[in-house]
Amino acid sequence: MRYFEKVLIANRGEIAIRVMRACRELGIETVAVYSTPDKNALHVKYADEAFFVGEAPPQKSYLNMDRILEIAEMSGAEAVHPGYGFLAENATFARRVDEEGLTFIGPSWKTIEMMGSKIESKQAMKDAGVPVLPGTEGGVRSLDEAARVADEIGYPVIVKASAGGGGIGMHIVNTPADLEEAIKGSMKIAESAFGDSTVFIEKYLVKPRHIEFQVLADSYGNTLHLYDRECSIQRRHQKLVEEAPCPIMTDALRERMADSAVTVAKTSGYQNAGTVEFLYADGNYYFMEMNTRLQVEHTITEMITGIDIVKQQLAVAAGLDLPFGQEDIGIRGHAIECRINAEDPLNNFQADPGKIIRYRSPGGPGIRVDSGIHMGYAIPPTYDSMISKLCAWGQTRMESIERMRRAIYEYVILGVKTTLPLHHAIMHNREYVQGNTHTHFLQEEHIAQTLGRSLREEEARMQTLAASFRQGKEMAAISAAVNVYINQQRRG
């Protein structure tokens, strides 16, 4: 069984470390890239080699295709893993990696291109028999057409950017009077963010669930799923809490949705790991999009299936077949992921970059923390505000909730505002505990009313725990010793 000798990870932070961990277990050397503010970041120290990629702005660093490919050639890397975000779903980058004679660890650039267009992918899945939300057949060509379609499917409707993601450019329209302004606004944002002003309209579901299926496919025609995840708790269309499996899933619904997910993968000629996302409401589900990359929340699927998804990505990219079939995969227990961001949940989730002055991650039974930070690390304002992914596993959903509560209690992050108090409030919310969530959960369940109290409790608790930290010269000596050890390992 041969994998790669050396892999370049075209990313930063916790996801770069996650990929490097899989590589290290497989005996694969890793190459890190870093920007100016990431010079002393953990992923730089963890890798076998590290190269400066550019200044802080993403366009000059982690989005700089020319420089990344130059580093790949310079370092002798055989393959490139894009992680998520940045260039992960960029068809041009995937194609250029191929043209350089390297292996892109992900689907083909043609698949990325096809599934990157919400209009094209939606039509392809409709033709394949996968349920899709009613709406325009293609991009909006005129306001008259848009008004006619909106009237036919009924308000509310949502205007989306065809090339978009992460909720960018989305506008919910409740009345005909608001349609024209929403379309023009979405087109302007889409052009600015994606270089493509194409927008489309589809039926807007008021309180849907966001349910997704992890899929894996190799180059030998084997395509399977790793079951479902619930990702309904979001802010600004971006996920905050995920769990696997979905708490309302039945055997019959899972079979139907899983069949649709596999059909999506096969229809697009998919190879490697990907995620098929659906909206679910009133007993019906609808294809939304396919993420042609590793998902942030892949961690909880790994916890309930025991399958290392990143290792499978590496294996498939190296030309190996999947070592198991659908019948070999089962669900064991329940897992929850909380995204811990450097944001102020009391101030519309405004980012709060800054220096971490106290840090202690939780542990104990069933707890996993994926993070790229450490005490003294300065979270830069230039990139995503994620600090870590905190995951809890239990034999039952309730046990996973209880373990998550305990892990949040143990977590100490001082120096920046974080979403920890919000997660504390969610984990103690009655509706969440009962599994009654939807994409507007944070607004509907009035989490903000209990957030102030949670914030005060969390700050007091962290100050108490932080008081037990060793400080001064002793801490500096320990940090220096760790750095010396890491550098010795890299040279050795």
N, C-alpha and C positions, 0 to 999 in steps of 0.2 A: 504494500500500500504506500504510494508516494503522494505526498502533498507538495507544497512549494518549499523551496529553501529559504526564501526571504520575501516578505510582504510589506508593502508601504501602506500605512493607514493615513488616508487623506482627510483627517479630522482631528479633533482635539477633545480634551476633557474626559468625562467618564466613558463615552462610547469608544474612544480610542483605547483606553485601558481595557475595556471589556474585550475588544477584538484581540489585543495583545495577550491577554490572559489565555484565550483559546489557542493562540499561536504558540505560546510558551509551553503549554501542555502537550502540543503536538511536535515540539522541537523545531518550530519555524522561527527564524530570526525576524525581527520587526524593525521597521524604519518609521520614525516619527517626523512630523513637520511641525514647526511652531512659528508663531508671529512674535513681534516685539514684546507684547505684554505676557506672552506665554513662555518666555525664555526659561523660567524656573518652575513651570507647571509639572505636575506629577507624571503626566503621560510622556513628557520629554525625558524624565529621569528613568522611567520604567522601560523604555524601548532600548534595543540593542544599539541603535544609531539614531541620531536626531540632526535635522538640518533646518536652518533658518529659511522660511518660505516667503516672508515679506513683512511689511508694516501692519499695524493693527487693523485697518479697514479690511473687511473680508475680500473685497475686490482685489486688494493687493496681496492677499495671503491665501486664505483657505478656498477662495474662488479663483485663484490664479492658476489656470490650467497649464500654461506654458511652464511656469516655475515648478509645479508639482511633477510634471512629466520629466522635466530636466533632472529633478532630484531622484526620480525613480531610475533613470538611466545611470546617473552618477553613482547611486548606491548599489546597483546590481539587483534591484528588486525584480521579481518575476511577475508579481501581481499587485493590484491595488484594491484595497477595501475602502469604500467611501463612507462607511458608518451610516449616519442619518443626517439630514439637513445638508447644507452647503451643496456639494456636487453629487449627492447620492442619487438623485432622480434626474440628472442632467444627461439627456441622450447624447448631446455633443461630446461631453467628457467621456462617456462610456465608449463612444465610437473612436475617439482619439486614442484612448488606452489600447483598444484593439489594433489600431493602425500602427502603434508603436511596437507591436509585437508582444504586448503584455496582456495579462488576463484581468479582466474586470470582474470583481467578485460580486456578482449580482446578475440580473437578467440581461439579455441582449439590448443593445441600444435601440433596435427596432421595436422591441416590446415596450421599453421605457417611453419611446416616442408615442406609440399607439395609446398606451394607458395614461400618458400624461395629458392627453386631450380629453376632458370630461365629455365633450360632445361625441367624439369618435368612439371612445370606449363605451359610452352609454348605448349608442346605436348598435355596436357590435354585440353587446350583451343582450339587448332586446331581441336581435336577430337569432341569438343562441337560445332564447327561451328563458332567460333570467329576468325576474320581475324588476322593472324600473319605474321610477316616478313619472307620471304624465307631465308633459311640457313641450317646449319647442323641439322640433326634430333636429335642428342645427342651431347655429348662432342667430341671434336676433338680427333680422335684415331691415326691419322698419318698425316704427312705433305702432303703426296700425296692426301689423302682424302680431306684435307683442300683446297689444290690448285684446285682440281677438282670442289668442291662446289663453290669456289670463282669464277672460270671461268664460271660456269653455271649461277650463279645469277648476275654476272657482278660487276666490281669494280666501286666505292669504296665499301669495306666491313668493318665491325667492329668486332673486337675480344673482347669478354666479358667474365668475370668470372661468372661461373654459380651461385656461392654462394655470388656474390658481390652486391654492392649497392653504391650509391653516386658517381658513375663514377670511382670507384677504379678498376684498372686493365684494363680499356678500352683502346684499340688502334685502331685508324682509319688507314686502309691500302688502299692506292690509286693505287699501282701497284703490280704485282706478285713478283717483286724482294724484296719487303718489308714484305712479308707475314710471312716468317719463323722467322725473328727477332721479329715481333709483337707477334706471338704465344708464343715464348719462354719467352718474357718479361712479357706477361699477366699471363702466368702460374706461373712464379716466384713471381709476386706480389700477385696473388690469394692465393698461398700457404702460403705466409707470413702473409697476412691480414686475411684470412678466414680459414686457415688450410685445404683448398681444392683447388688443382691445376687445377680442371676441367675448361676448357674454351670452348666456342663455337663461331661459326661465323654466322653472319646474314647480310643481305643487309643493307648498310648504306645510309640513306636519307640525302641529302646534306643540305637542309634548311627546316626541318619539324617544325611543331608546336607540343608542348607538351601539350596535353589536357587530363584532368583526371576527373573521376566521383566519387563523394562521395557516398558510399553505407552504408546502415544500414540493419541488419538482426537480428531477434530474434530466440528463440528456438522453436517457434511455426509454422515455415515455412513462416513467413512474411519477404520478402526481397524487398527493394525499394531503390531508388536513391534520392539524394538531389541535383541533377543537376551537372553542369560542372564547371570546373576551367581551366583557361589558365595559364600555368606555363613555358612559353617558354624562358623568359629572365633569363639566367643562366651564371655562371662562373664555369669553371671546372666541368661541369655536375651537379652543385648544384644551386638550384633556388635562385633568388634574388628578383624578383617581380612576384606576382601572382594576378590574378583578376578573379572575378566571376560575371556574367557568361562569357564564352569565347566570345570575340567581333565579331567573324565571324560565330558563331553558327546559323544555320537555324533550323526551326522546324523539317524538314525531317532528317537532319543530327543528331540532338539531339535525335530523336526517335530511330534511328539505333544504335547510340553509347550507349545510355542508356540501350537499350535491351541487347547489348553485355556486358555491365558492370554488369547488374543483372545476366546474364547467367554465367559470371565468378564467381560471389559470390555463386550462387546456385551450380555450378559444384564443387566448392571446399568445400561445406558444411559450408559456412561461417556463423558465428554468431558474433555480435557486430559491431563496426564501422570499415570501411576499405576504401581503395581508389584503384580504378582500373585506371592504367595509359596507355595512348595510344600515339602513334606518328601519326601525320596527315600530309599528303602531297598530292597535286594534286587530291583532291577529295576523297582520300582513307585514311582509318585509320587502325592501326595495334596495337594489344595488345602488350604491353611492359612488364608490371609486375603488381603485386598487392602488395600494402603496407599494411601489416597485423597489422596496428596500427593506432593511431591517427596521422594525418598529422600536420605538422607545420602550414600549411595554412588553417586549418579547420575554422579559425576565419572568413574568408570572406564568407564561405558558411553559417555560422551562421547568418551573417549580412543580407544576401539576402533571407534567408528562415525563420528566426525567431526561428529556432530550436537549442536548446542547445545540441550539439553533445556529450559533456562529460556527461551530465545528462542522455542521452539515453544510453551511454556506461554503466553507473552504473546500470540503470534500467534493461537492458538486462542481465547483469552479475548476477543480483539478481534474475533472473528468471521471470521478468515481460515481457509482450508482448509490441510491439510498439503501442502507443496510437493513431496512425493515419495511414491512408493508402496513397497510391501514389496520389490519387485524391485530398487529403487534402493539398498537398505541392505545393506551387507556388513560383515564383521568384518576388521579390520586389526590384527594383532598381539595383544598380551596386556597387561592392566593390573592392578595391585594397589593397594589402598588400605589404609593402616594408620591407625587412629584414634589420635591422640596425645592422651591424656587426662592431666589433673593428678591422678593416682591413684598409690597405692603398691601395685604388684603383689605385693609380699611381705607385705602386710598386708590380704589379702582385697579388694584394689582400693579401699581406703578413699580418699575424695577428699582432696586435699591443696591446698586453695586457698592463695593467697599472692601475693607480688609477684615478677614476673619480673625478676631482676637482670642476667641476661645472656641474649641471644637472637640467634641467627643461623640463618636458615632455609637449607636446602640448595637446590641448583640443578643446572644442567648438563643434558645430553641426557635427554629423557624424563621429567623430574621436574616435578610440579605440587604446589603447596602452597596449600591454601585455609585461611586463618587470619584471626582477628579480633583478634589480640594483637600486642604490640610490647614492646620493652625498657622496663621501668618499669611495665608494666601490672599491675594487681592483679586476679587471678582471684577473683571473688566467690564466697562459699560458697553463695549462694542459688540458683545456676543449674547447668546441666549442666557437667561438668568438662572438656569437650572443649577442647583447645588448638588443634588443627589437624587437617586431613585431609592426610596425606602420600601422594601417588600416584606410581607409577612405571610407565612404559610401555616395552615392548620388542617387538621383532619376534617373539620367542618368549617362552614363559613363563619359561624359564631366564634370558633376558636381563632380563626385568622383575624377577626376584628379585635378580639381581646388581646392578641399578641401585638397587633398594630398599635392599640392604645398604649400598651406597655412600652413599645419601642419609641413612640412619640414622647412618652414621659422620660425616657432615658436620653433622648437626643439633645445635645447642647450645641447651639450655634449662636455665638455672640459677636456683635460687630456690624451686622446687617439685619434688616427686617426680613422675616421669612414667612412662608405659608404654613409653618408648623401649627400655629394656633388655629388656622382654618381647618386643617386636617383633624386636629383634636376635636373641634366642634362637629365635623362631619361624622367622625367615628362614634360620637355619642348622640347623634341625631336619631330619633325614633324611626322616622321614615326610611333613613338609610339602612338602619339595622334590619328593618323588615323587607328590604330589597326594593322599595318603591322609589326608583330613581328615573330620571329622564334628562334630556339635554338642557332643561331650564331649571334644574333642581336647586341651584344656588339662589336663584331669584324666588322661586316658588316656596321653598321651605324656610325662607327668611333666616338663613344661617347668620347673616350679619347681626341679627338681634342678640345672638349669644357670643359673637366673635369678640366683642370688647372684653367680656369676662374671661374668655379663653386666652386672650392675649395677655392679660394681666397675670393669670395663673401660670402661663407658660414662661413668661419673663422671670417671675419670682422663682419658679422651679429651676430654671437654667442658671440663675445667679447662685442659687444654693449649691447645685451640683458643681458649678465651675469653681467654687471656692476651694474645692478639694484638689484642684489641679496643681501639679508641681510647676513652679515658675522660675524665672530668673536664670542664673548660670546653669543650674541643673538641667532645665529644659533645653537650653541652648546646646549643652554638651551632648544630650541625647540626640537632638536633631542633627548635630554635626556628625555623630557616629553613624547614624542611619545613612546620611548622604555619602560618607566615605565607603560604607558597605555596598551601597547601590553602585557607586562608581567602580569599585573593585570588581563587582560581578559583571558589569558591562565590559570592562577591559579584559576580564578573564575569559 
